[in-house]
């Protein structure tokens, strides 16, 4: 059994792209310089756009994990 180099490079590229994409989302989210406002909103228990973005990212990550598991199976 041999390893297909094209498939290996594709998997590596997809892994790096996914890591960069999901790594940049928290960076963009925390780049807001108005921390006092964010802390006040978090203390009130309000659901803002940051929570929605986080939920979308978690759902997307879970969907990609399921697709990868099904494909590997």
MIGU-787670 format. One line per field, with one value per atom (N, C-alpha, C, O, CB): x, y, z; atom name; residue in one letter. Coordinates in nm, 4 decimals, padded with zeros to 6 digits. Glycine has a CB too. Example, Ala and Ser with C-alpha at 12.3 -4.5 7.8 and 13.67 -1.06 7.14 Angstrom:
xx (01.3190;01.2300;01.3200;01.4236;01.1308;01.2850;01.3670;01.2900;01.3409;01.4084)
yy (-00.5690;-00.4500;-00.3300;-00.3319;-00.4473;-00.2250;-00.1060;00.0030;00.1138;-00.0598)
zz (00.7800;00.7800;00.7800;00.8465;00.9046;00.7080;00.7140;00.7870;00.8039;00.5725)
atomo (N;CA;C;O;CB;N;CA;C;O;CB)
residuo (A;A;A;A;A;S;S;S;S;S)
This chain:
xx (00.0848;00.0000;00.0900;00.1864;-00.0968;00.0579;00.1367;00.0478;-00.0747;00.2035;00.1125;00.0422;00.0418;00.1461;00.1089;-00.0754;-00.0890;-00.0428;-00.1013;-00.2369;00.0608;00.1177;00.0181;00.0126;00.2468;-00.0601;-00.1586;-00.2645;-00.3023;-00.2254;-00.3120;-00.4128;-00.3551;-00.4231;-00.4682;-00.2299;-00.1641;-00.1488;-00.1749;-00.0269;-00.1068;-00.0923;-00.2271;-00.2382;-00.0214;-00.3300;-00.4642;-00.5133;-00.5660;-00.5633;-00.4961;-00.5396;-00.4622;-00.5192;-00.5218;-00.3334;-00.2533;-00.3001;-00.3111;-00.1047;-00.3278;-00.3754;-00.5097;-00.5301;-00.3845;-00.6027;-00.7345;-00.7210;-00.7891;-00.8295;-00.6339;-00.6137;-00.5576;-00.6038;-00.5202;-00.4592;-00.4012;-00.5011;-00.5103;-00.2772;-00.5755;-00.6755;-00.7837;-00.8252;-00.7388;-00.8290;-00.9310;-00.8767;-00.9460;-00.9798;-00.7548;-00.6940;-00.6783;-00.7035;-00.5595;-00.6366;-00.6209;-00.7573;-00.7724;-00.5491;-00.8566;-00.9901;-01.0501;-01.0988;-01.0824;-01.0468;-01.1054;-01.0161;-01.0619;-01.1320;-00.8911;-00.8046;-00.8211;-00.8016;-00.6618;-00.8570;-00.8747;-01.0080;-01.0182;-00.8639;-01.1085;-01.2397;-01.2333;-01.2871;-01.3407;-01.1705;-01.1590;-01.0721;-01.0951;-01.1017;-00.9732;-00.8891;-00.9715;-00.9586;-00.7726;-01.0553;-01.1409;-01.2411;-01.2712;-01.2147;-01.2919;-01.3912;-01.3299;-01.3964;-01.4489;-01.2059;-01.1438;-01.0704;-01.0119;-01.0483;-01.0714;-01.0012;-01.0806;-01.0346;-00.9710;-01.1985;-01.2797;-01.2135;-01.1973;-01.4253;-01.1748;-01.1051;-01.1957;-01.1443;-01.0346;-01.3275;-01.4201;-01.4522;-01.5611;-01.5496;-01.3580;-01.3756;-01.4762;-01.5453;-01.2428;-01.4860;-01.5798;-01.7230;-01.8029;-01.5639;-01.7553;-01.8893;-01.9168;-02.0255;-01.9052;-01.8189;-01.8356;-01.8550;-01.9381;-01.7141;-01.7794;-01.7925;-01.9279;-01.9863;-01.6794;-01.9773;-02.1084;-02.2180;-02.3115;-02.1353;-02.2080;-02.3079;-02.3018;-02.4053;-02.2895;-02.1822;-02.1684;-02.2245;-02.2800;-02.0211;-02.2108;-02.2630;-02.4145;-02.4733;-02.2105;-02.4784;-02.6245;-02.6849;-02.8054;-02.6707;-02.6036;-02.6547;-02.7212;-02.7999;-02.7517;-02.6906;-02.7521;-02.6840;-02.5667;-02.7450;-02.7607;-02.7062;-02.6762;-02.7669;-02.8057;-02.5486;-02.5080;-02.4581;-02.4682;-02.4009;-02.4039;-02.3542;-02.2332;-02.2085;-02.3181;-02.1573;-02.0405;-02.0836;-02.0182;-01.9587;-02.1932;-02.2422;-02.2952;-02.2755;-02.3524;-02.3611;-02.4115;-02.2965;-02.3021;-02.5014;-02.1932;-02.0764;-02.0113;-01.9735;-01.9749;-01.9984;-01.9391;-02.0238;-01.9701;-01.9231;-02.1550;-02.2431;-02.2333;-02.2322;-02.3873;-02.2262;-02.2133;-02.0819;-02.0782;-02.2218;-01.9741;-01.8451;-01.8441;-01.7867;-01.7352;-01.9063;-01.9123;-01.9941;-01.9551;-01.9729;-02.1057;-02.1900;-02.1149;-02.1207;-02.3236;-02.0442;-01.9675;-01.8563;-01.8316;-01.9088;-01.7897;-01.6822;-01.7355;-01.6737;-01.6089;-01.8489;-01.9092;-01.9536;-01.9373;-02.0292;-02.0089;-02.0518;-01.9318;-01.9386;-02.1275;-01.8229;-01.7026;-01.6454;-01.5979;-01.5971;-01.6493;-01.5997;-01.6832;-01.6289;-01.5998;-01.8148;-01.9019;-01.8751;-01.8691;-02.0509;-01.8592;-01.8294;-01.6974;-01.6876;-01.8242;-01.5966;-01.4678;-01.4764;-01.4143;-01.3639;-01.5517;-01.5685;-01.6425;-01.6056;-01.6418;-01.7458;-01.8221;-01.7358;-01.7390;-01.9513;-01.6597;-01.5718;-01.4625;-01.4277;-01.5088;-01.4094;-01.3035;-01.3583;-01.2883;-01.2388;-01.4843;-01.5475;-01.5740;-01.6267;-01.6756)
yy (-00.1169;00.0000;00.1239;00.1314;-00.0006;00.2197;00.3429;00.4634;00.4580;00.3565;00.5691;00.6946;00.7788;00.7998;00.7722;00.8268;00.9133;01.0537;01.1162;00.9149;01.1024;01.2328;01.3458;01.4415;01.2575;01.3366;01.4418;01.4519;01.5616;01.4160;01.3369;01.3360;01.3880;01.4573;01.1946;01.3545;01.4018;01.5535;01.6191;01.3354;01.6096;01.7551;01.8259;01.9343;01.7915;01.7640;01.8228;01.8268;01.9285;01.7428;01.7169;01.7117;01.8117;01.8764;01.5699;01.8247;01.9220;02.0645;02.1467;01.9063;02.0936;02.2264;02.2607;02.3722;02.2375;02.1636;02.1861;02.2058;02.2906;02.0679;02.1286;02.1429;02.2798;02.3439;02.0340;02.3241;02.4558;02.5674;02.6622;02.4768;02.5569;02.6591;02.6656;02.7745;02.6309;02.5516;02.5473;02.6050;02.6805;02.4031;02.5703;02.6241;02.7746;02.8439;02.5604;02.8248;02.9698;03.0388;03.1420;03.0031;02.9813;03.0411;03.0470;03.1518;02.9623;02.9358;02.9337;03.0028;03.0338;02.7905;03.0273;03.1032;03.2530;03.3291;03.0651;03.2960;03.4386;03.4914;03.6092;03.4669;03.4072;03.4527;03.5066;03.6146;03.3383;03.4375;03.4970;03.6226;03.7132;03.3951;03.6285;03.7475;03.8686;03.9766;03.7250;03.8503;03.9595;03.9969;04.1145;03.9199;03.8967;03.9205;03.9992;04.0857;03.7866;03.9709;04.0378;04.1649;04.2295;03.9442;04.2028;04.3248;04.4510;04.5616;04.3206;04.4359;04.5514;04.6228;04.5624;04.5080;04.7498;04.8183;04.8623;04.9011;04.9378;04.8578;04.9023;04.7860;04.7290;04.9596;04.7509;04.6359;04.6625;04.5702;04.5963;04.7850;04.8159;04.7899;04.7345;04.9622;04.8290;04.8065;04.6561;04.6099;04.8761;04.5806;04.4360;04.3674;04.2774;04.3759;04.4093;04.3492;04.3821;04.2980;04.3968;04.5023;04.5383;04.4564;04.4129;04.6879;04.4347;04.3544;04.2090;04.1438;04.3649;04.1581;04.0189;04.0003;03.8948;03.9748;04.1015;04.0917;04.0918;04.0367;04.2046;04.1519;04.1565;04.0279;04.0055;04.2734;03.9451;03.8195;03.8357;03.7505;03.7582;03.9437;03.9646;03.8776;03.8421;04.1128;03.8451;03.7651;03.8611;03.9132;03.6510;03.8836;03.9772;03.9044;03.7823;04.0708;03.9827;03.9242;03.8352;03.7420;04.0344;03.8627;03.7795;03.6381;03.5412;03.8407;03.6259;03.4934;03.4197;03.2990;03.5048;03.4909;03.4276;03.3807;03.2717;03.5254;03.4623;03.4238;03.2992;03.2080;03.5391;03.2955;03.1794;03.0551;02.9474;03.2051;03.0690;02.9548;02.9057;02.7850;02.9917;02.9977;02.9587;02.8849;02.7849;03.0824;02.9340;02.8679;02.7285;02.6357;02.9527;02.7133;02.5816;02.4850;02.3696;02.5925;02.5311;02.4449;02.4070;02.2920;02.5160;02.5033;02.4738;02.3738;02.2834;02.6020;02.3903;02.2980;02.1573;02.0596;02.3470;02.1466;02.0150;01.9522;01.8317;02.0264;02.0317;01.9790;01.9283;01.8223;02.0875;02.0039;01.9590;01.8326;01.7443;02.0691;01.8228;01.7023;01.5808;01.4726;01.7211;01.5979;01.4859;01.4442;01.3250;01.5241;01.5404;01.5088;01.4335;01.3357;01.6377;01.4782;01.4087;01.2684;01.1762;01.4882;01.2508;01.1179;01.0236;00.9069;01.1277;01.0729;00.9897;00.9541;00.8410;01.0630;01.0508;01.0243;00.9241;00.8380;01.1546;00.9353;00.8419;00.7006;00.6016;00.8911;00.6935;00.5625;00.4922;00.3810;00.5766)
zz (00.0000;00.0000;00.0000;00.0761;00.1225;-00.0848;-00.0929;-00.0645;-00.0761;-00.2320;-00.0280;00.0000;-00.1266;-00.1886;00.1184;-00.1645;-00.2813;-00.2423;-00.1539;-00.3343;-00.3075;-00.2723;-00.2983;-00.2211;-00.3514;-00.4049;-00.4339;-00.3257;-00.2844;-00.5680;-00.2800;-00.1733;-00.0426;00.0330;-00.1531;-00.0166;00.1052;00.1041;00.2050;00.1210;-00.0089;-00.0197;-00.0129;00.0445;-00.1497;-00.0721;-00.0658;00.0786;00.1237;-00.1541;00.1508;00.2911;00.3754;00.4632;00.3482;00.3494;00.4228;00.3929;00.4839;00.3875;00.2655;00.2285;00.2896;00.3375;00.0801;00.2879;00.3476;00.4980;00.5558;00.3172;00.5616;00.7060;00.7412;00.8356;00.7575;00.6661;00.6924;00.6663;00.7443;00.6071;00.5574;00.5253;00.6323;00.6721;00.3885;00.6785;00.7835;00.9137;00.9819;00.8057;00.9481;01.0700;01.0650;01.1635;01.0935;00.9501;00.9348;00.9404;01.0057;00.8015;00.8716;00.8698;01.0097;01.0520;00.7768;01.0813;01.2150;01.3176;01.4276;01.2580;01.2844;01.3727;01.3555;01.4503;01.3495;01.2352;01.2111;01.2639;01.2980;01.0636;01.2709;01.3183;01.4614;01.4858;01.3107;01.5576;01.6914;01.6924;01.7725;01.7886;01.6045;01.5969;01.5542;01.6119;01.4992;01.4541;01.4078;01.5168;01.5368;01.2776;01.5861;01.6909;01.8075;01.8644;01.7415;01.8432;01.9581;01.9201;02.0071;02.0265;01.7943;01.7541;01.7865;01.7583;01.6056;01.8450;01.8826;02.0005;02.1065;01.9186;01.9849;02.0938;02.2090;02.3139;02.0393;02.1939;02.2973;02.3905;02.3837;02.2345;02.4772;02.5651;02.6764;02.7195;02.6250;02.7233;02.8309;02.7856;02.8610;02.8765;02.6645;02.6110;02.5985;02.6330;02.4735;02.5496;02.5326;02.6676;02.6802;02.4598;02.7675;02.8996;02.9627;03.0310;02.9904;02.9406;02.9942;02.9281;02.9954;02.9748;02.7973;02.7284;02.7712;02.7850;02.5786;02.7920;02.8341;02.9742;03.0051;02.8292;03.0594;03.1950;03.1993;03.2923;03.2784;03.1015;03.0979;03.0439;03.0561;03.0140;02.9855;02.9305;02.7956;02.7545;03.0256;02.7264;02.5958;02.4916;02.5033;02.5550;02.3906;02.2810;02.1675;02.1026;02.2356;02.1445;02.0405;01.9178;01.9064;02.0922;01.8263;01.7014;01.7263;01.6498;01.6014;01.8325;01.8631;01.8989;01.8601;01.9781;01.9727;02.0104;01.8876;01.8740;02.1181;01.8003;01.6776;01.5890;01.5321;01.5996;01.5774;01.4985;01.5569;01.4834;01.4922;01.6877;01.7536;01.7303;01.7044;01.9039;01.7392;01.7154;01.5716;01.5474;01.7478;01.4763;01.3356;01.3125;01.2407;01.2439;01.3731;01.3570;01.4193;01.3623;01.4188;01.5339;01.5979;01.5128;01.4949;01.7396;01.4611;01.3765;01.2493;01.2058;01.3409;01.1891;01.0681;01.0961;01.0163;01.0097;01.2089;01.2442;01.2671;01.2248;01.3688;01.3331;01.3562;01.2242;01.2048;01.4526;01.1341;01.0042;00.9237;00.8616;00.9245;00.9252;00.8548;00.9172;00.8457;00.8547;01.0494;01.1158;01.0783;01.0559;01.2675;01.0712;01.0335;00.8891;00.8591;01.0514;00.8009;00.6605;00.6498;00.5757;00.5754;00.7229;00.7196;00.7773;00.7244;00.7952;00.8841;00.9429;00.8504;00.8376;01.0745;00.7865;00.6924;00.5711;00.5226;00.6470;00.5235;00.4091;00.4449;00.3640;00.3593;00.5635;00.6068;00.6261;00.6048;00.7380;00.6668;00.6874;00.5589;00.5591;00.7631)
atomo (N;CA;C;O;CB;N;CA;C;O;CB;N;CA;C;O;CB;N;CA;C;O;CB;N;CA;C;O;CB;N;CA;C;O;CB;N;CA;C;O;CB;N;CA;C;O;CB;N;CA;C;O;CB;N;CA;C;O;CB;N;CA;C;O;CB;N;CA;C;O;CB;N;CA;C;O;CB;N;CA;C;O;CB;N;CA;C;O;CB;N;CA;C;O;CB;N;CA;C;O;CB;N;CA;C;O;CB;N;CA;C;O;CB;N;CA;C;O;CB;N;CA;C;O;CB;N;CA;C;O;CB;N;CA;C;O;CB;N;CA;C;O;CB;N;CA;C;O;CB;N;CA;C;O;CB;N;CA;C;O;CB;N;CA;C;O;CB;N;CA;C;O;CB;N;CA;C;O;CB;N;CA;C;O;CB;N;CA;C;O;CB;N;CA;C;O;CB;N;CA;C;O;CB;N;CA;C;O;CB;N;CA;C;O;CB;N;CA;C;O;CB;N;CA;C;O;CB;N;CA;C;O;CB;N;CA;C;O;CB;N;CA;C;O;CB;N;CA;C;O;CB;N;CA;C;O;CB;N;CA;C;O;CB;N;CA;C;O;CB;N;CA;C;O;CB;N;CA;C;O;CB;N;CA;C;O;CB;N;CA;C;O;CB;N;CA;C;O;CB;N;CA;C;O;CB;N;CA;C;O;CB;N;CA;C;O;CB;N;CA;C;O;CB;N;CA;C;O;CB;N;CA;C;O;CB;N;CA;C;O;CB;N;CA;C;O;CB;N;CA;C;O;CB;N;CA;C;O;CB;N;CA;C;O;CB;N;CA;C;O;CB;N;CA;C;O;CB;N;CA;C;O;CB;N;CA;C;O;CB;N;CA;C;O;CB;N;CA;C;O;CB;N;CA;C;O;CB;N;CA;C;O;CB;N;CA;C;O;CB;N;CA;C;O;CB;N;CA;C;O;CB;N;CA;C;O;CB)
residuo (X;X;X;X;X;X;X;X;X;X;X;X;X;X;X;X;X;X;X;X;X;X;X;X;X;X;X;X;X;X;X;X;X;X;X;X;X;X;X;X;X;X;X;X;X;X;X;X;X;X;X;X;X;X;X;X;X;X;X;X;X;X;X;X;X;X;X;X;X;X;X;X;X;X;X;X;X;X;X;X;X;X;X;X;X;X;X;X;X;X;X;X;X;X;X;X;X;X;X;X;X;X;X;X;X;X;X;X;X;X;X;X;X;X;X;X;X;X;X;X;X;X;X;X;X;X;X;X;X;X;X;X;X;X;X;X;X;X;X;X;X;X;X;X;X;X;X;X;X;X;X;X;X;X;X;X;X;X;X;X;X;X;X;X;X;X;X;X;X;X;X;X;X;X;X;X;X;X;X;X;X;X;X;X;X;X;X;X;X;X;X;X;X;X;X;X;X;X;X;X;X;X;X;X;X;X;X;X;X;X;X;X;X;X;X;X;X;X;X;X;X;X;X;X;X;X;X;X;X;X;X;X;X;X;X;X;X;X;X;X;X;X;X;X;X;X;X;X;X;X;X;X;X;X;X;X;X;X;X;X;X;X;X;X;X;X;X;X;X;X;X;X;X;X;X;X;X;X;X;X;X;X;X;X;X;X;X;X;X;X;X;X;X;X;X;X;X;X;X;X;X;X;X;X;X;X;X;X;X;X;X;X;X;X;X;X;X;X;X;X;X;X;X;X;X;X;X;X;X;X;X;X;X;X;X;X;X;X;X;X;X;X;X;X;X;X;X;X;X;X;X;X;X;X;X;X;X;X;X;X;X;X;X;X;X)
